[in-house]
Amino acid sequence: MTVDRYPMWESLGIDLERNDEFLGMLGVVYPEVYLSQPNRPKGMAYFDGATFDIHGAPIQEMLDEKKKTDAQIVGTFCIYVPDEVILALGGIPVGLCGGSSYSFPDADKTLPRNICPLIRSYVGFKMGKLSPFFECCDFLVGETTCDAKKKTWEILDEVQPTYVMELPQRKGEIDRQLWRDEIVNFIKKTEDTSGKRLTVEALKEGIQRVNGKRKALKRLYETRKALPPPISGKDALLISQLAFYDQIDRFTEKVNAVCDELEARVKKGDGVIGKDAPRLFISGTPQVIPNWKVHHIVESSGGVVVGEETCTGIRYFNDLVDESPATLDGLIDALVDRYLSINCSCFTPNDMRIDQVIQWAKEYRADGVIYYVLQFCHAYNVEYVKMERALKEAGIPVLKIESDYGDEDTGQIKTRIEAFMEQISQ
Ligand code: BJ8
């Protein structure tokens, strides 16, 4: 597939030939995985376009905005980083996690190979000059979540300014105070780099815009609880993945437009698959674009994914920030509480996450849970011990899949998922 080059790629210093190659591969895989699905909602056309043009229009749009309003572009890697603050100070937050193995060789020149593929991928995109998203950022924001990420910020900081937020790993009063201080420090950092001062009105507006996006995603996921679901797991996942890249207000509008269509389908009982298809709920590590592996295997084997307890799923949008406080301090407290309610396995203990998975698996009427772990992610891997026990006690069948971004294990995973679906369908 030939790729029309954007002139800005050259000025951003992107490796043009490899960018062509990467986008060309995406242009081959995407129609196979996505466009071949039957009975897709019409509103998905927007998200198809956004994926095909992922290194193009969104970058141009951010650069135009920067030129017009002096907006700073801030790259993030974790859903604990409060986008509301960046938006309130006139900036643009953009997610930079990597979901493709294309950049592994570039990361391997610097990092050990046996680390989490999500990190290996984004480090490779940076080191190989393969991502215009990285190259248009004014600074990056890391966080002290897992060990591999923590140490990676030191390496990234050598090539691009990287600010690090210290995330506590427990949820007591001391930890809350630490996290509050970290959010206040992040506000100061963003104020200094933007040359603006945070106001109550601006922060409130930032909160409302992000809450609007969360509400739209909640609405989308609500429709997936229907029997049969009106949208495939792959399409819903794609929308969630694009939430990290697309212009926030347009994204919210487009998701709501798809939801209108999906709710009408639910009313008519119109689904993308038969009522008897095995319904699977995914729990675990994030699935960053273009990582559609498990969803594609499930849905090309006769099942359907009805929800994801991941950071590219429900964890991202489940809790809203309280918009009611009238003071800056009150709004900051609301941010602190909302972000600390996310249950990442970097926290200990993390039993709330287990309770949530059981509750959501039931709400989404799942026949079984696939516990998805990216290779070398110790936190999610070890947390499975308690998760498996709890799910079994709750009578919910579970299958653990540990994988990376390559295709080598696709056949074996397909066999295991098919056997699992057969077992839960009996
Ligand atoms: S809140 S899941 S986005 S840290 S998968 S890099 S934990 S070794 S991505 Fe994450 Fe924030 Fe948690 Fe979500 Fe490390 Fe594990 Fe890799 Fe991970």
Boltz pocket constraint, residues with backbone or C-beta under 6 A from the ligand:
constraints:
  - pocket:
      binder: B
      contacts: [[A, 77], [A, 78], [A, 79], [A, 80], [A, 116], [A, 117], [A, 118], [A, 119], [A, 145], [A, 146], [A, 147], [A, 148], [A, 149], [A, 284], [A, 285], [A, 286], [A, 311], [A, 342], [A, 344], [A, 345], [A, 346], [A, 374], [A, 375], [A, 376], [A, 377], [A, 378], [A, 379], [A, 380]]
      max_distance: 6.0
